Amino acid sequence: MTYRISRRSRVLCAGLGAGVLLPLAVAATPAAAATTPQVTCTSSKPALAVKLQKDITAALASRRGTVAVGLRDRTTDTTCTLRPTKAYDSASIVKVTVLATLLWDAKKHNRYLTQRESDLSTAMITKSDNAATTKLWNQLGVTKVKGFLAAAGMTQTKPGANGYWGLTQITVQDEQKLLALLTAKNTVLSDNSRAYTLKLMNKVVSSQRWGTPAGAPAAVSVHVKNGWLSRSTHGWRVHSVGTFKGGGHDYTISVLTHDNSTMNYGVTTIQAVARAIHKDLVPTATQRYTPTTTPKEAFPAAPPA
């Protein structure tokens, strides 16, 4: 079936809402190697850092495109980064920020969400509903979004102008900051707000549970948000962020990509990285999460750059 969609709507309809990865190119010459971003890992367990760096690099070695990756495991004080400050069009990943802004603003005014806000939030996160996102974005306004970003320390995130929320500029570094706020007590988001957001991210419809959950052990709880968008420059943007807890670990993964030839190519890149991370962090698990639905290119017509 072919869908006709206006230029403005195509930008706003940023695909699925929700770790961050960039395919690590294999340098053809020593000179190129000097400028090629490398995966960097640190950990209280040095052997784990070495293994993650090696396996994430291997997962990206044959992949084309531009990938940014962020990993943080609180349990072992492990971090891995690749292109942490590279900016990407957010697509629907920004929907987690929209919900966080709504909850932050409600906390400031000492009120609960209305039934309307709750219904819109549920549709926005669990089904990546674009119309619901637009209503909440317009209700909040860019000023409140910027206020939340400042409170969260997400200094690299730039809200999309003129209602184009899908063109908000994001980085892996800031997405990891947001996931950190959702997974530990802090003064920006209340415990109830954090629990509510994670509950919705845990209830994302099956067709949108691809990306960072790929390869997660069965004993690990999964919370995810994905996003995709195609434009005339940089091809498909395909992103996935997730939080994971269990198997003795408490970790977050953000993977952002663009320059993908198709949406599914980007998904495959992200899932290769995710599988490497889950396997290295929780190596003894035998049952692992496998996405059951092939993502569809819901918005075949792309807006111009």
C-alpha positions in Angstrom: 0.0 0.0 0.0 1.3 3.5 -0.8 0.7 6.3 1.6 0.8 10.0 0.6 2.1 12.3 3.2 2.8 16.0 3.3 6.4 17.3 3.6 5.7 18.6 7.1 4.1 15.4 8.2 6.9 13.3 6.8 9.4 15.2 9.0 7.2 15.0 12.0 6.4 11.3 11.4 9.8 10.2 12.5 9.1 6.5 12.5 9.5 4.4 15.6 10.3 6.2 18.7 13.8 4.7 20.6 22.2 3.0 22.5 24.0 4.5 19.9 26.2 3.0 17.1 28.3 3.9 14.1 29.8 1.3 11.9 33.4 1.4 12.6 35.2 1.6 9.3 38.3 -0.5 8.7 41.0 1.9 7.5 42.6 1.2 4.2 45.8 3.1 5.0 47.7 4.1 8.1 46.8 7.8 7.5 43.1 7.0 7.4 43.4 5.0 10.6 44.6 8.0 12.5 41.3 9.8 11.9 38.9 6.9 12.2 36.9 7.0 15.5 37.7 4.0 17.7 35.5 2.3 20.2 36.8 3.2 23.7 35.9 1.2 26.8 36.8 1.5 30.5 35.8 -0.8 33.4 36.6 -1.8 36.9 37.2 -5.2 35.2 39.9 -4.5 32.7 39.4 -7.8 30.8 35.7 -6.9 30.3 36.7 -3.5 28.8 39.1 -5.2 26.4 36.5 -7.8 25.3 33.8 -5.2 24.8 36.0 -3.0 22.8 37.1 -5.9 20.6 33.6 -7.3 20.1 31.8 -4.0 19.4 34.6 -3.1 16.9 34.2 -6.5 15.2 30.4 -6.1 15.1 30.8 -2.8 13.2 33.8 -3.8 11.0 31.9 -4.8 7.9 29.0 -2.3 8.3 28.6 0.8 6.3 27.1 4.1 7.5 27.9 6.4 10.4 27.3 4.8 13.9 27.6 6.2 17.4 27.5 3.9 20.4 27.1 4.4 24.2 27.2 1.8 26.9 27.1 2.2 30.7 27.0 -0.7 33.2 26.7 0.6 36.8 27.5 -2.7 38.3 31.0 -3.0 36.9 31.5 0.8 36.3 31.9 0.0 32.6 31.5 2.5 29.8 32.0 2.2 26.0 31.7 5.0 23.6 32.0 5.7 19.8 31.3 9.1 18.4 29.6 10.2 21.6 29.2 13.8 20.5 28.1 13.2 16.8 24.8 14.9 16.1 21.9 13.0 14.5 18.3 13.8 13.5 16.4 12.3 16.4 13.5 10.7 14.6 11.2 9.2 17.3 13.9 8.7 19.9 13.0 12.2 21.0 9.7 10.9 22.3 11.4 9.7 25.5 12.6 13.3 26.0 9.1 14.6 25.3 7.6 12.3 28.0 10.4 13.2 30.5 9.7 16.9 29.9 6.0 16.4 30.5 6.7 14.6 33.8 9.4 17.1 34.9 7.0 20.0 34.2 4.2 18.3 36.1 6.5 17.7 39.1 7.4 21.4 39.1 3.7 22.3 39.3 3.0 19.5 41.9 0.4 17.8 39.8 -0.4 14.4 38.3 -0.8 13.9 34.6 -4.3 14.3 33.3 -6.1 11.4 31.7 -5.6 13.0 28.3 -1.8 13.4 28.9 -1.6 9.8 30.1 -3.4 8.5 27.1 -1.2 10.5 24.7 2.0 9.4 26.5 1.0 5.8 26.3 0.4 6.0 22.6 3.5 8.0 22.0 5.9 5.5 23.7 4.2 2.1 23.3 3.1 2.6 19.7 5.3 5.5 18.7 2.2 7.5 17.7 3.2 10.6 15.9 0.0 12.5 16.3 0.1 12.0 20.0 3.7 13.3 20.1 2.7 16.4 18.1 0.0 17.2 20.6 2.3 16.9 23.6 5.1 18.8 21.8 2.8 21.7 21.0 1.3 21.6 24.5 4.8 21.8 26.1 6.4 24.2 23.7 10.1 24.4 22.9 10.8 26.6 26.0 9.8 23.8 28.4 11.7 21.3 26.4 14.8 23.4 26.6 14.1 23.8 30.3 14.2 20.1 30.9 17.3 19.7 28.7 19.1 22.2 30.9 18.0 20.5 34.1 19.1 17.2 32.7 22.5 18.5 31.6 21.7 17.5 28.0 23.5 20.4 26.6 24.1 18.9 23.1 20.4 18.3 22.3 18.8 20.9 20.2 15.0 20.8 19.8 13.6 20.8 16.3 12.3 24.2 15.1 8.8 25.0 13.8 7.2 21.9 15.3 9.6 19.5 13.5 10.3 17.4 16.6 11.7 14.6 14.5 14.6 16.8 13.5 15.7 17.5 17.1 19.5 17.1 17.1 20.7 14.4 19.6 23.9 12.7 20.6 24.8 9.4 22.2 26.3 11.3 25.1 23.0 13.1 25.9 20.9 10.0 25.3 23.0 8.2 27.9 22.4 11.0 30.3 18.7 10.7 29.8 18.8 6.9 30.3 20.9 7.5 33.5 18.1 9.7 34.9 15.5 7.1 34.1 17.4 4.3 35.9 18.7 5.9 39.1 17.3 8.3 41.8 17.9 11.9 41.0 16.5 15.4 41.5 15.3 16.0 38.0 12.7 13.2 37.7 10.7 11.8 40.6 10.8 8.1 41.3 7.2 7.8 40.1 8.1 9.6 36.9 11.0 7.2 36.3 8.9 4.1 37.0 6.1 5.4 34.7 8.5 6.0 31.8 10.2 2.6 32.1 6.9 0.9 32.4 5.8 2.3 29.0 9.2 1.5 27.5 8.7 -2.1 28.7 5.3 -2.3 26.9 6.4 -1.2 23.4 4.5 -3.2 20.8 6.3 -6.3 19.5 6.9 -4.9 16.1 9.0 -2.1 17.6 11.1 -4.2 20.1 14.0 -4.5 17.7 17.4 -2.8 18.1 19.2 -2.7 21.5 17.1 -5.5 23.0 18.5 -8.0 20.4 20.4 -10.7 22.3 19.3 -9.6 25.8 19.2 -12.6 28.2 15.8 -13.8 29.2 16.5 -12.9 32.8 17.2 -9.3 31.9 14.3 -6.7 32.0 14.1 -4.7 28.7 13.0 -1.1 28.2 13.3 0.3 24.6 12.5 3.1 22.3 13.4 3.2 18.6 13.2 5.6 15.8 13.7 5.8 12.0 13.5 8.5 9.4 14.7 8.8 5.8 15.8 12.0 4.2 17.6 13.0 0.9 20.8 13.5 2.8 22.4 10.7 5.0 19.8 8.2 3.9 18.0 6.3 6.7 18.5 7.4 10.3 17.9 4.4 12.5 18.3 4.6 16.3 17.6 2.5 19.4 18.0 3.2 23.1 17.4 0.8 25.9 17.8 0.1 29.6 18.5 -3.4 30.9 18.6 -4.8 34.4 19.3 -8.4 35.5 21.9 -11.1 35.5 23.9 -9.1 38.0 24.1 -6.0 35.7 22.3 -2.6 35.4 23.1 -1.1 32.0 22.0 1.3 29.3 22.7 1.2 25.5 22.3 3.9 23.0 23.0 3.4 19.3 22.5 6.1 16.7 23.0 5.6 13.0 22.6 7.4 9.6 23.9 6.9 6.1 22.0 3.6 6.0 20.8 2.4 2.5 17.6 1.0 4.0 15.9 1.0 7.4 16.5 -2.8 7.9 20.3 -2.2 7.2 20.4 0.2 10.1 18.5 -2.2 12.3 20.9 -5.0 11.5 23.9 -2.8 12.4 22.3 -1.9 15.7 21.4 -5.4 16.6 24.9 -6.7 15.8 26.3 -4.3 18.4 23.6 -5.1 20.9 24.2 -8.8 20.7 27.9 -8.3 21.3 27.3 -6.2 24.4 24.6 -8.5 26.0 26.8 -11.5 25.4 29.9 -9.9 27.0 28.0 -8.6 30.0 25.9 -11.6 30.8 27.8 -14.5 29.1 26.3 -17.4 30.9 22.7 -16.8 29.8 21.4 -19.3 27.2 18.0 -17.9 26.4 18.3 -14.6 24.6 15.8 -12.1 23.2 15.3 -12.3 19.4 13.0 -9.7 17.7 10.1 -11.6 16.1 8.8 -9.0 13.7 10.7 -7.5 10.7 10.6 -3.7 11.0 8.6 -2.1 8.1 9.4 1.1 6.3 6.3 2.9 7.5 7.1 6.2 5.8 8.4 5.3 2.3 8.4 8.9 1.1 11.2 10.9 2.6 11.2 14.7 3.1 13.9 16.7 1.4 16.9 17.8 3.5 
